[in-house]
Amino acid sequence: MRIISTAREFFRLDEKGSRVSVEFFAGLTTFLTMGYIIFLQPAILSGIISGKSTGMDPDALMTSTCIAAAVGCLLMGLIANYPVALAPGMGENFFFVTVVGACAVIPGLSGDEAWKTALGVVMISGMLFIIMTLVGARKWIMQTLSQSMHYAIAGGIGLFIAYLGLRNGGVIQNTPDGTFMCSSFKNDAILIFSVGLVSTCAFKIFGFRGNIIWGMLAGAATACILGKISPEFPVSIPKSPMPVFAKADMLSVFRNLPTLLPFIIIFLFMDVFDTVGTLVGVGSQAGLMKDNKLPGCEKAFLADSIATVFGATCGHSTVTSYIESASGVEYGGRTGLTAVFTGMFFIIAIFFSPLVRTIAQYPGAINPITAPALVVVGAMMLKNVGLIIWDDPGEAIPAFLILIGIPFTSSISDGLILGLLAYPLLKLCGGKAKDVHWTAYLLAGLLLLYLFLVKSH
């Protein structure tokens, strides 16, 4: 009872009109909604999903995913007292793999040095986020890109993720001329993918919490029946995170700063905008907004940025606030205790690595078990594309270039570059140069240098 009393006082439950039991189930709801990252993050960062190994150990990544998410949730709950959960972000993880590929072509960075350097990029971006938060510089960073471009980045990454889902599910395949076509539906992978996708959508339509996880389990059960996977006992001693822990190589980043600086900036922007959007969205739903402002948001930014640095230490891409936290708020979560309970569930999940390994490591170059989750997550990331200001070419064209550039080039960085270059140029040509913050011109200049001096080689 003393613990409960202390929790009520520390998290101001009475003031927020909540109870410990409500916060507990709100945390469980949030965990079930965002728990798919435990399955996907190791598969993405290790290269299992892309079919190109990065050299990172998937078992170690599973353990460190849970650790990074748990610590991020605890930071948000204890520092900011917000019902917002954190974990390695979808979108940022795919961009991380892109950065690993970019590092791999730099002389002297082959093999493990590539992903270690990419972790250094993430860590530096997180440190910059901390500095920006402490000095209040996030205000002018938020003015660099338009809200339309923010929506386009999320939508473009969503399309790219959905494309990967369809490809990994065996639904579409590449042709020799570089295009892709629908595959024959007479194979087991398509059946497994279909069961997973239909199940996920059905669970979502009927309001089942954790619908993505249940959909993956349905696909896994189908794969088991068809003899494609062999289930293991789901509980075991956690795998060591040490193969990826504390491996970030910041010295390598500084040695190759001209090449890697654009990636640092992009990671920083993605984290800033993701956090802003999530905090505003979840804060509005939780009734935390006052006079169109979010009290204590600086503490939430600080928690988010510290979590990114710790996540890079754990061997992960940017750790950020999750919009899925809205599910816990919908249940009734109103304080940081919701985030704390979510973090506790991530710790418990560490002991279920055999289940994760069974689902993530489907035989062959595709994985129809996890693929439906990518399609559904990708679809959800497109929901705000309609908010782009399509009537203003200066807003719409850069956003459109990002939206189509990411999936068409199969590169998040290349797609972003198209929009980041077009935005200040079109504003300048349209006589609205003053509408663009000076940092947008600075970023465009840096990207041009990158394209001429680095990308051309």
C-alpha positions in Angstrom: 0.0 0.0 0.0 2.9 2.3 0.7 4.2 1.8 -2.8 0.8 2.6 -4.3 0.5 5.7 -2.1 3.9 6.9 -3.2 3.1 6.3 -6.9 -0.2 8.2 -6.5 1.7 11.2 -5.0 4.7 11.1 -7.4 2.6 10.8 -10.6 -0.2 13.1 -9.3 -2.8 10.5 -10.0 -5.5 12.2 -8.0 -4.9 15.5 -9.7 -5.1 13.8 -13.1 -8.2 11.8 -12.2 -6.6 8.4 -12.6 -5.9 5.3 -10.5 -3.0 2.8 -10.4 -5.2 0.0 -11.8 -6.2 2.1 -14.7 -2.6 3.2 -15.4 -1.5 -0.5 -15.2 -4.0 -1.7 -17.9 -3.4 1.4 -20.0 0.4 0.5 -20.0 -0.5 -3.1 -21.0 -2.7 -1.8 -23.8 0.1 0.5 -25.1 2.6 -2.4 -24.9 0.3 -4.7 -26.9 -0.3 -2.1 -29.5 3.4 -1.2 -30.1 4.9 -4.6 -29.1 5.3 -5.5 -32.8 8.6 -3.6 -32.7 10.1 -6.5 -30.7 9.6 -8.7 -33.7 10.4 -6.2 -36.5 13.4 -4.3 -35.1 15.8 -7.2 -35.0 14.7 -8.4 -38.4 15.2 -4.9 -39.9 18.5 -3.9 -38.3 20.1 -7.3 -38.9 19.1 -7.2 -42.6 16.8 -10.3 -42.4 13.9 -8.3 -43.9 16.0 -6.7 -46.7 17.9 -9.9 -47.5 21.2 -8.0 -47.1 22.9 -8.8 -43.8 24.2 -5.8 -41.9 26.3 -7.9 -39.6 24.3 -7.2 -36.5 23.2 -10.1 -34.3 19.4 -10.5 -34.3 19.2 -12.3 -30.9 21.3 -9.5 -29.3 19.1 -6.9 -31.0 15.9 -8.5 -29.6 17.2 -8.2 -26.1 18.5 -4.7 -26.6 15.3 -3.6 -28.3 13.4 -4.4 -25.1 16.0 -2.7 -22.9 16.1 0.5 -25.0 12.3 0.6 -25.1 12.0 0.0 -21.4 14.5 2.7 -20.4 12.9 5.1 -22.8 9.5 4.5 -21.3 10.9 4.9 -17.8 12.6 8.2 -18.7 9.4 9.6 -20.2 7.3 8.5 -17.2 9.7 9.7 -14.5 11.0 12.9 -16.1 8.0 14.3 -17.9 5.1 12.3 -16.3 3.5 11.8 -19.7 1.6 8.6 -20.7 3.8 8.3 -23.8 5.9 5.2 -24.5 9.1 5.1 -26.4 10.9 2.5 -28.5 13.1 2.4 -31.6 11.1 4.2 -34.2 9.6 2.7 -37.4 10.9 4.7 -40.3 14.1 5.6 -38.5 15.1 1.9 -38.4 14.8 1.6 -42.2 16.7 4.8 -42.6 19.4 3.4 -40.3 19.9 0.5 -42.6 20.3 3.0 -45.5 23.0 4.7 -43.5 24.7 1.4 -42.8 24.8 0.9 -46.6 26.2 4.3 -47.1 28.9 3.7 -44.5 29.8 0.4 -46.1 31.0 2.1 -49.3 33.3 4.4 -47.5 36.9 3.2 -47.7 37.9 1.4 -44.5 34.3 0.9 -43.2 33.5 -2.5 -44.5 32.0 -5.2 -42.3 31.1 -4.4 -38.8 32.7 -1.0 -39.0 29.7 0.2 -41.2 27.0 -0.5 -38.6 29.2 0.7 -35.7 29.7 4.0 -37.6 25.9 4.2 -38.3 25.3 3.9 -34.5 27.7 6.7 -34.0 25.6 8.8 -36.3 22.5 8.1 -34.3 24.3 8.8 -31.0 25.6 12.2 -32.2 22.1 13.1 -33.5 20.7 12.3 -30.0 23.4 14.4 -28.3 22.5 17.3 -30.6 18.9 16.8 -29.7 19.8 17.0 -26.0 21.8 20.2 -26.5 19.0 21.7 -28.6 16.5 21.0 -25.9 18.7 22.4 -23.1 19.3 25.7 -25.0 15.8 26.0 -26.4 17.0 25.7 -30.1 14.2 23.1 -31.0 12.0 26.1 -31.8 13.9 27.2 -34.8 14.6 23.6 -35.9 10.8 23.0 -35.9 10.5 26.0 -38.3 13.0 24.5 -40.9 10.6 22.1 -42.6 7.0 22.7 -43.3 4.3 20.6 -41.7 3.4 19.4 -45.2 6.9 18.0 -45.6 6.6 16.3 -42.2 3.4 14.6 -43.3 5.1 13.6 -46.6 8.1 12.1 -44.9 5.9 9.9 -42.8 3.8 9.0 -45.8 6.8 8.3 -48.0 8.3 6.0 -45.4 4.9 4.3 -45.0 4.8 3.6 -48.8 8.4 2.2 -48.7 7.6 0.0 -45.7 4.4 -1.2 -47.3 6.3 -2.0 -50.5 8.9 -4.0 -48.5 6.0 -5.8 -46.8 4.4 -6.8 -50.1 7.8 -8.0 -51.4 8.8 -9.9 -48.3 5.3 -11.5 -48.2 6.0 -12.9 -51.7 3.1 -10.9 -53.2 5.2 -8.9 -55.6 8.6 -9.7 -57.1 11.2 -7.8 -59.1 11.6 -8.3 -62.8 14.9 -8.3 -64.8 14.0 -4.8 -66.2 13.9 -3.3 -62.8 10.1 -3.2 -62.4 8.0 -5.5 -60.3 4.9 -7.6 -60.8 2.5 -9.8 -58.8 3.7 -13.2 -58.0 1.7 -16.4 -58.6 -0.7 -17.0 -55.7 0.0 -20.7 -55.8 2.5 -20.9 -53.0 2.6 -21.2 -49.2 4.1 -17.8 -48.6 1.1 -16.0 -50.1 -1.3 -18.1 -48.0 0.7 -17.3 -44.8 0.8 -13.6 -45.8 -2.9 -13.5 -46.5 -3.9 -15.1 -43.3 -1.7 -12.7 -41.4 -2.9 -9.6 -43.2 -6.6 -10.5 -43.1 -6.3 -11.4 -39.4 -4.5 -8.2 -38.5 -7.1 -6.1 -40.3 -10.0 -8.0 -38.8 -8.6 -7.6 -35.3 -8.1 -3.9 -36.0 -11.6 -3.5 -37.3 -13.1 -5.1 -34.3 -11.0 -3.1 -31.9 -8.7 -5.9 -30.6 -5.7 -4.4 -28.7 -2.4 -5.7 -30.0 -3.9 -6.5 -33.4 -0.6 -6.5 -35.2 0.9 -9.0 -32.8 -2.2 -11.3 -33.0 -2.0 -11.1 -36.8 1.6 -12.2 -36.8 0.8 -15.0 -34.4 -2.0 -16.1 -36.8 0.5 -16.1 -39.7 3.0 -18.0 -37.6 0.4 -20.6 -36.7 -0.3 -21.1 -40.4 3.4 -21.4 -41.2 3.7 -24.0 -38.4 0.7 -26.0 -39.8 2.3 -25.9 -43.3 5.6 -27.1 -41.8 7.5 -23.9 -42.7 8.7 -23.2 -39.1 9.2 -25.4 -36.1 8.0 -23.8 -32.8 10.3 -23.7 -29.8 9.4 -23.5 -26.2 8.6 -19.7 -26.0 10.5 -18.9 -22.7 14.2 -18.9 -22.2 17.1 -17.1 -20.5 17.6 -13.8 -22.3 20.2 -13.6 -25.0 23.2 -11.3 -24.2 23.0 -7.8 -25.8 26.8 -7.4 -25.7 27.4 -8.2 -29.5 25.7 -4.8 -30.2 26.0 -3.0 -26.9 28.3 0.0 -26.6 29.6 -0.4 -30.2 28.8 3.1 -31.5 31.9 4.5 -33.2 31.7 8.3 -33.0 35.4 8.8 -33.9 34.7 7.1 -37.3 31.8 9.6 -37.8 34.1 12.5 -37.2 36.7 11.1 -39.6 34.0 10.9 -42.3 32.0 13.9 -41.3 31.6 15.5 -44.8 29.9 12.3 -46.0 27.9 11.6 -42.9 26.7 15.1 -41.8 23.5 15.0 -43.9 22.5 11.7 -42.2 23.1 13.2 -38.8 20.9 16.2 -39.7 18.2 14.0 -41.2 18.1 11.7 -38.1 17.8 14.9 -36.0 14.9 16.3 -38.0 13.1 12.9 -38.0 13.4 12.6 -34.2 12.3 16.2 -33.6 9.3 16.1 -35.8 8.2 12.6 -34.8 8.4 13.7 -31.1 6.5 16.9 -31.7 3.7 15.2 -33.6 3.4 12.4 -31.1 3.4 14.6 -28.0 0.9 17.0 -29.5 -1.4 14.2 -30.7 -1.3 12.1 -27.5 -1.3 15.2 -25.3 -4.4 16.5 -27.0 -6.2 13.1 -26.5 -5.1 12.9 -22.9 -6.3 16.4 -22.1 -2.8 17.7 -21.4 -3.0 20.7 -23.7 -3.6 24.1 -22.1 -4.1 27.2 -24.2 -2.9 25.3 -27.2 0.4 24.6 -25.5 1.8 21.4 -23.9 3.0 22.1 -20.4 6.3 20.4 -19.6 7.0 19.5 -23.2 10.7 20.4 -22.7 11.0 17.6 -20.2 9.4 15.2 -22.7 11.9 16.3 -25.3 14.7 15.8 -22.9 13.5 12.3 -22.1 13.2 11.5 -25.8 16.7 12.7 -26.6 18.3 10.9 -23.7 16.5 7.7 -24.8 18.0 8.1 -28.3 21.5 8.3 -26.9 20.9 5.3 -24.7 19.3 3.4 -27.6 22.4 4.0 -29.7 24.4 2.6 -26.8 22.2 -0.5 -26.9 22.8 -0.8 -30.6 19.7 0.7 -32.1 18.4 3.4 -34.4 16.6 6.4 -33.0 14.4 5.8 -30.0 11.4 8.0 -30.2 7.9 8.6 -28.8 5.2 6.2 -30.2 1.9 7.4 -31.5 0.5 4.0 -30.4 0.6 5.5 -26.9 -2.8 6.9 -27.9 -4.3 3.4 -27.3 -3.3 3.5 -23.6 -4.6 7.1 -23.3 -7.9 5.9 -24.8 -8.0 3.2 -22.1 -7.7 5.9 -19.5 -3.9 6.4 -18.9 -3.2 10.0 -17.9 0.2 10.0 -16.3 3.8 8.8 -16.6 2.8 5.7 -14.6 1.3 4.4 -17.8 4.7 4.7 -19.5 6.5 3.1 -16.6 4.2 0.0 -16.7 4.7 -0.2 -20.5 8.5 -0.3 -19.8 8.0 -3.1 -17.3 6.2 -5.2 -19.9 9.1 -4.7 -22.3 11.5 -6.1 -19.6 9.2 -9.1 -19.2 9.3 -9.6 -23.0 13.0 -10.2 -22.9 12.4 -13.7 -21.7 10.4 -14.7 -24.8 13.3 -14.5 -27.3 12.6 -18.0 -28.7 9.1 -16.9 -29.8 10.6 -13.8 -31.5 13.3 -15.9 -33.2 10.7 -18.4 -34.6 8.6 -15.6 -36.1 11.4 -13.4 -37.4 13.6 -16.1 -39.0 11.3 -17.6 -41.7 13.3 -19.8 -44.1 14.4 -18.2 -47.3 14.7 -14.6 -48.5 11.2 -13.6 -47.6 9.2 -13.6 -44.4 5.4 -13.7 -44.9 4.9 -13.8 -41.1 6.2 -10.3 -40.4 5.3 -8.8 -43.8 1.6 -8.1 -43.0 2.8 -5.9 -40.1 4.8 -3.8 -42.5 1.9 -3.3 -44.8 -0.5 -2.3 -42.0 2.1 0.0 -40.3 2.8 1.5 -43.7 -0.9 2.2 -44.3 -1.3 3.8 -40.9 1.7 6.2 -41.7 -0.2 7.6 -44.7 -3.2 8.8 -42.7 -2.0 12.5 -42.6 -1.1 12.8 -46.3 -4.5 14.5 -46.8 -3.3 17.3 -44.5 -0.6 18.4 -46.9 -1.4 21.9 -48.3 -2.0 20.7 -51.9 -3.4 24.1 -53.1 0.1 25.7 -52.5 2.7 24.4 -55.1 5.5 25.7 -52.8 4.2 23.3 -50.1 2.8 20.5 -52.3 5.6 19.9 -54.8 8.4 19.3 -52.2 6.1 17.2 -50.2 5.1 15.2 -53.3 8.7 14.7 -54.2 9.4 13.2 -50.8 6.2 11.1 -50.9 7.1 9.4 -54.2 10.9 9.8 -54.0 11.3 7.5 -51.0 9.5 4.4 -52.4 10.6 5.0 -56.0 14.3 5.3 -55.2 14.0 2.6 -52.5 16.0 5.0 -50.4 14.7 7.2 -47.6 17.7 9.5 -47.7 17.4 10.1 -51.5 13.7 10.8 -51.3 14.2 13.3 -48.5 17.0 15.0 -50.4 14.6 15.7 -53.3 12.1 17.5 -51.1 14.7 19.3 -49.0 16.3 20.8 -52.1 13.0 21.7 -53.7 11.4 23.4 -50.7 13.6 26.5 -50.3 14.2 26.7 -54.1 10.4 26.9 -54.9 9.8 29.3 -52.0 12.6 31.5 -53.3 11.4 31.4 -56.9 7.8 32.1 -55.8 8.7 35.3 -54.0 8.2 33.7 -50.5 11.8 33.5 -49.5 11.1 35.0 -46.1 8.6 32.3 -45.3 11.5 29.8 -45.1 13.7 29.6 -42.1 17.4 30.2 -42.8 18.3 26.7 -41.6 16.4 25.3 -44.6 18.8 27.2 -47.0 21.7 26.0 -44.9 20.5 22.4 -45.1 19.9 22.7 -48.9 23.5 24.0 -49.3 25.0 21.1 -47.3 23.0 18.6 -49.4 24.2 20.2 -52.7 27.7 19.8 -51.5 27.0 16.2 -50.6 25.5 15.5 -54.0 28.4 17.1 -55.9 31.3 16.1 -53.7 30.2 12.8 -52.3 27.3 11.2 -54.1 28.9 11.7 -57.5 31.8 9.5 -56.7 
